[in-house]
């Protein structure tokens, strides 16, 4: 690998370094975008988990009220054949 650099001029070496620096900056920018998207998704997921928990609580309370007031609604009737 060292031999290929020995044959390059200073200008070529500088150009190569600048290109590599640009590539690194581009990768860093892309990574930052991905991190931002991931954080957004995590926030959405957190919100959804809260909504699911609220729905589960609501269903539990509803079920308790039905069991207390009209338990026959919960009976499974045999289907006619």
C-alpha positions in Angstrom: 0.0 0.0 0.0 2.9 2.3 0.8 4.4 2.0 -2.7 1.3 3.4 -4.4 1.5 6.6 -2.2 5.3 7.0 -2.9 4.6 7.5 -6.7 2.0 10.2 -6.0 2.8 13.9 -6.1 2.1 16.2 -3.2 -0.9 17.6 -5.0 -2.3 14.1 -5.7 -1.8 13.2 -2.0 -3.6 16.4 -0.9 -6.4 15.7 -3.3 -6.8 12.2 -2.0 -6.8 13.4 1.6 -9.4 16.0 0.8 -11.6 13.4 -0.9 -11.3 11.1 2.1 -12.2 14.0 4.4 -15.3 14.8 2.2 -16.3 11.1 2.3 -16.0 11.0 6.1 -18.1 14.2 6.5 -20.7 12.8 4.1 -20.9 9.5 6.1 -21.1 11.5 9.4 -24.0 13.6 7.9 -25.8 10.5 6.8 -25.4 8.9 10.2 -26.8 12.0 11.9 -29.9 11.8 9.7 -30.3 8.1 10.6 -29.9 8.9 14.3 -32.5 11.7 14.0 -35.0 9.3 12.3 -34.4 6.6 14.9 -35.1 9.1 17.7 -38.3 10.2 16.0 -39.4 6.5 15.6 -38.6 5.8 19.3 -40.7 8.8 20.4 -43.6 7.6 18.2 -43.2 4.1 19.7 -43.3 5.5 23.2 -46.5 7.4 22.4 -48.1 4.3 21.0 -47.1 2.2 24.0 -48.9 4.8 26.2 -52.0 4.6 24.0 -52.0 0.8 24.1 -51.7 0.8 27.9 -54.6 3.3 28.1 -56.7 1.1 25.8 -55.9 -2.0 27.9 -56.9 -0.2 31.1 -60.2 1.0 29.4 -61.0 -2.6 28.2 -60.2 -4.0 31.7 -62.6 -1.5 33.4 -65.2 -2.2 30.8 -64.9 -5.9 31.3 -65.2 -5.5 35.1 -68.4 -3.4 34.6 -69.9 -6.0 32.3 -69.0 -8.8 34.7 -70.7 -6.9 37.6 -73.8 -5.7 35.7 -74.5 -8.0 32.8 -72.3 -11.2 33.1 -74.6 -13.1 30.7 -73.2 -10.9 27.8 -69.9 -12.8 28.3 -71.4 -16.3 28.0 -70.5 -18.2 24.9 -73.5 -19.6 23.2 -73.3 -22.8 21.3 -73.7 -22.2 17.6 -76.6 -24.0 15.9 -75.5 -26.6 13.4 
